[in-house]
Amino acid sequence: MDRLMTIDEVAQYMQVSRFTVYRLAKRNSLPGTKIGRQWRFQKEEIDRWVREQLPRES
């Protein structure tokens, strides 16, 4: 299993703001888990989510 990523690490990885990551996670749009008061994310799940967001070619 991959190491869990923090909101800051996901934001840097995706090149978006911390607020964007937090908002997506809170809406259950971005796959993540809240452990206590902190969000954690698996890189492979983030990669899968990003691929699913890309427009599909016809």
Steps between C-alpha positions, in 0.01 A plus 500: 500500500622847414576750770211733574522855370393816685287780355818704442668213315193439282470872423862515392470175301187619318629861474190647661438688824450334839150650500413321175615163640312556826182607317507197269568263788224649714252459212611136462612579145865419570572157649638546848456396861464722801705369791406700805505858376746442215444384143722230345517382140654208311698605191362219284142607584583862415655390169190294417271791588700738276482255207123474544469880482672522161271531196464177310593490133227380262 
